[in-house]
Amino acid sequence: MLNSLQKLEIFADAAKYDASCASSGAAPRTADAKSIGSTAPGMGICHAYAPDVRCISLLKVLLTNYCMFDCHYCVSRVSSNVARARFSVKEVVDLTLGFYRRNMIEGLFLSSGIVRSPDETMEQVVAVARSLREEHGFRGYIHLKTIPDAAPELLAEAGRLADRLSINVELPQESDLARLALQKDGRRIRKAMANLRQRIDGAREDRKRSAKAPPFSTSQSTQMIVGADAATDATVLGTSETLYGSYGLSRVYYSAFSPIPDASKLLPLQAPPLMREHRLYQADWLLRYYGFNVPEIVTGTRDGMLDLQLDPKTAWALANRAQFPVDLNRAPREMLLRVPGLGVRVADRILAVRKRRGLHLEDLTRLCRSVKALLPFIVCTDWRPTKLADTANLRERLVPRATQLSLL
């Protein structure tokens, strides 16, 4: 008989394949005399970064790593030859509270393989959240991975208890999902996501009308596995753009495929470069915060794959040199955001400074981490790149140089 810590070791290893666990979008809550936990920032060991730069720590675990489905890319699939274990509801609750009281976590990310039926499994997942919230007064962050085929009332109950819900679309293309996960249906997954969006949007409107409106999850997210199929980065980003627009997602997470024990012959033998996952996240940021669209990001790429040597914004700038250099004292915010090296906050600070006076290079040294990367793409009061922006070897100048890491 395995004890809780032995089970946790098995489950934590399996849960590492799920990347969608950031806590952004959680409603602020603090503990009172009858409760414990908080979604306030900076309370414990930091293991994950939210988009608002908060560091948070989560107990990320599965209820069970047994699953009746046989998805080829999943380490918990029914045909997988891995150690199996299962938590009871009470064990997950006790572990969460125990880790929290030791100041090791600030919340829970709970997922599960499907046992017997989607409804039975979802009932157990919801029971964990219900016990934490209602029996123990836990007010920390809870993220529940929901099951698309579960009954709508169970998903509604999960939304009442959790800060965020997520439903994984798994793969960028429904045709590959049908090939690699025979028991899953992309249309049902998207229907469940649409229903969640309706409930989240409805709850948001209810809160605007009344502060006493019943609570409901503030957002939903999803995850795509990258590199388990032949989908290009252009395809992945196109799917993400559709998901953001259709279902109001707060995040799409990208998880580089990692070869698993006893892998199916339908899967690649090698994992994709981790830099590919990183570039997808950078491109995703451009979609959500910088006003880019997918055709712009992938224009000039080779076979729809992002450049692994340069970040997507710099790659776009090199492919559109006619739009540079940008005059920082005159350009609109939309164009400032397209300058490599300028982020949202820096662009807003530039707009604030230039209301009072012209912008100089000295100002940029205070506003930016590195002015050197900006120089080929900008004009300011005391700087003009002359022929630098047209230099044939500009790409070579911008590609980061490989460095030998120290072994000590």
Number of C-alpha atoms within 10 A of each C-alpha: 6 9 10 16 10 11 22 24 12 19 25 15 14 20 21 13 15 19 17 23 28 23 27 21 17 19 16 13 13 13 15 11 6 8 16 18 23 18 22 17 14 12 16 16 14 16 14 15 15 14 13 9 10 15 19 24 25 27 22 23 26 27 25 23 28 22 21 16 18 18 23 24 23 24 25 27 20 18 18 20 12 17 11 14 19 19 20 13 16 13 17 24 20 15 16 24 21 13 15 22 13 9 14 18 25 31 25 26 24 24 24 26 21 22 16 10 12 17 19 14 21 26 16 16 24 24 18 23 25 20 17 23 18 12 10 15 17 25 23 27 27 26 29 28 25 25 23 24 17 17 15 14 9 18 24 17 17 27 26 19 26 26 26 29 27 25 20 22 26 23 25 24 17 16 12 17 20 15 14 21 21 13 12 20 16 21 11 13 17 18 14 21 27 16 14 24 19 13 19 22 16 12 20 17 12 15 15 10 10 9 9 9 13 10 18 24 27 22 24 25 25 24 22 24 23 26 22 24 19 13 16 17 25 20 17 22 23 15 19 24 18 12 21 16 10 13 19 19 19 18 24 24 23 24 23 21 23 20 18 17 11 12 17 17 8 12 18 17 13 11 15 16 12 14 15 21 21 16 20 24 17 14 23 25 16 19 19 14 11 19 12 18 16 20 12 14 22 22 16 17 16 10 10 17 19 24 19 17 16 15 18 25 22 20 22 21 18 20 14 13 13 10 13 19 22 19 18 23 20 15 13 13 15 13 17 25 23 24 24 21 20 21 16 14 11 17 22 14 13 20 18 11 13 14 10 8 10 15 22 16 15 10 13 17 12 10 16 17 12 13 17 11 17 17 19 24 24 20 23 19 13 10 13 17 16 11 9 14 19 15 11 10 10 13 14 10 11 16 13 10 9 6 6 6 6 5 4 3
